[in-house]
């Protein structure tokens, strides 16, 4: 194994690390997006429930 092989192996390892980090970032971004969408759906459902409640029912 010569120096060129060692350098090539290190470069390949660095490329794999970059690709892994990119994949992880994309997975986390997708999870964050799904979480935000869920949170907004729940919020809108709650606000809709408040707007549709009758005043007599909320006073009782």
GROMACS elastic network, one bead per residue, 0.5 to 0.9 nm:
[ bonds ]
;  ai    aj funct       b0    kb
    1     4     6  0.81007   500
    1     5     6  0.60813   500
    1     6     6  0.71862   500
    2     5     6  0.54631   500
    2     6     6  0.65600   500
    2     7     6  0.88778   500
    3     6     6  0.50886   500
    3     7     6  0.61392   500
    3     8     6  0.85053   500
    4     7     6  0.51338   500
    4     8     6  0.60276   500
    4     9     6  0.85349   500
    5     8     6  0.50435   500
    5     9     6  0.60976   500
    5    10     6  0.86308   500
    6     9     6  0.51087   500
    6    10     6  0.62525   500
    6    11     6  0.86446   500
    7    10     6  0.51068   500
    7    11     6  0.61463   500
    7    12     6  0.85989   500
    8    11     6  0.50790   500
    8    12     6  0.61400   500
    8    13     6  0.85959   500
    9    12     6  0.51096   500
    9    13     6  0.61627   500
    9    14     6  0.86312   500
   10    13     6  0.50621   500
   10    14     6  0.61782   500
   10    15     6  0.86377   500
   11    14     6  0.50944   500
   11    15     6  0.62184   500
   11    16     6  0.86763   500
   12    15     6  0.50458   500
   12    16     6  0.62057   500
   12    17     6  0.86592   500
   13    16     6  0.50864   500
   13    17     6  0.62522   500
   13    18     6  0.87162   500
   14    17     6  0.50615   500
   14    18     6  0.62616   500
   14    19     6  0.86557   500
   15    18     6  0.51001   500
   15    19     6  0.61748   500
   15    20     6  0.85590   500
   16    19     6  0.50670   500
   16    20     6  0.60425   500
   16    21     6  0.85563   500
   17    20     6  0.50410   500
   17    21     6  0.61014   500
   17    22     6  0.85243   500
   18    21     6  0.51813   500
   18    22     6  0.61502   500
   18    23     6  0.86397   500
   19    22     6  0.50891   500
   19    23     6  0.61786   500
   19    24     6  0.86373   500
   20    23     6  0.51111   500
   20    24     6  0.61711   500
   20    25     6  0.85975   500
   21    24     6  0.50723   500
   21    25     6  0.61024   500
   21    26     6  0.85928   500
   22    25     6  0.50903   500
   22    26     6  0.62024   500
   22    27     6  0.86494   500
   23    26     6  0.51216   500
   23    27     6  0.61912   500
   23    28     6  0.86422   500
   24    27     6  0.50717   500
   24    28     6  0.61369   500
   24    29     6  0.85099   500
   25    28     6  0.51578   500
   25    29     6  0.60569   500
   25    30     6  0.86000   500
   26    29     6  0.50502   500
   26    30     6  0.61657   500
   26    31     6  0.86260   500
   27    30     6  0.51676   500
   27    31     6  0.62367   500
   27    32     6  0.85913   500
   28    31     6  0.50428   500
   28    32     6  0.60232   500
   28    33     6  0.84957   500
   29    32     6  0.50150   500
   29    33     6  0.60867   500
   29    34     6  0.86216   500
   30    33     6  0.50525   500
   30    34     6  0.62168   500
   30    35     6  0.85935   500
   31    34     6  0.51032   500
   31    35     6  0.61166   500
   31    36     6  0.86162   500
   32    35     6  0.50334   500
   32    36     6  0.61509   500
   32    37     6  0.85715   500
   33    36     6  0.51720   500
   33    37     6  0.61660   500
   33    38     6  0.86055   500
   34    37     6  0.51288   500
   34    38     6  0.61795   500
   34    39     6  0.86407   500
   35    38     6  0.51057   500
   35    39     6  0.61447   500
   35    40     6  0.86621   500
   36    39     6  0.50372   500
   36    40     6  0.61607   500
   36    41     6  0.85477   500
   37    40     6  0.52379   500
   37    41     6  0.61738   500
   37    42     6  0.87007   500
   38    41     6  0.50907   500
   38    42     6  0.62575   500
   38    43     6  0.86133   500
   39    42     6  0.52077   500
   39    43     6  0.61863   500
   39    44     6  0.86585   500
   40    44     6  0.60222   500
   40    45     6  0.84625   500
   41    44     6  0.51812   500
   41    45     6  0.61178   500
   41    46     6  0.85736   500
   42    45     6  0.51136   500
   42    46     6  0.61610   500
   42    47     6  0.86554   500
   43    46     6  0.50729   500
   43    47     6  0.61806   500
   43    48     6  0.85092   500
   44    47     6  0.50427   500
   44    48     6  0.59681   500
   44    49     6  0.84381   500
   45    48     6  0.50086   500
   45    49     6  0.60879   500
   45    50     6  0.86543   500
   46    49     6  0.50207   500
   46    50     6  0.62938   500
   46    51     6  0.87210   500
   47    50     6  0.50042   500
   47    51     6  0.61811   500
   47    52     6  0.85871   500
   48    51     6  0.50900   500
   48    52     6  0.60885   500
   48    53     6  0.85891   500
   49    52     6  0.52255   500
   49    53     6  0.61827   500
   50    53     6  0.53727   500
   50    54     6  0.87176   500
   51    54     6  0.81610   500
   53    56     6  0.85646   500
   53    57     6  0.69278   500
   53    58     6  0.69243   500
   54    57     6  0.53417   500
   54    58     6  0.64420   500
   54    59     6  0.88016   500
   55    58     6  0.51584   500
   55    59     6  0.61412   500
   55    60     6  0.87436   500
   56    59     6  0.51793   500
   56    60     6  0.63423   500
   57    60     6  0.53685   500
